[in-house]
């Protein structure tokens, strides 16, 4: 974030430079983000299920 303050670049310019450096595009990031959201959701459900008291029948 320091570069944004030091140099007069817009956020889209910054994003474009970062994406160029790492070779990432929205098309390649979208599946990764979807997979992370799915994994996080599944992990959260597992924690909720495991932390539920034994007698609690709530799904």
Secondary structure, 3 states (H helix, E strand, C coil): CHHHHHCCCCHHHHHHHHHHHHCCCHHHHHHHHHHHHHHHHHHHHHHHHHHCCCCCCCC
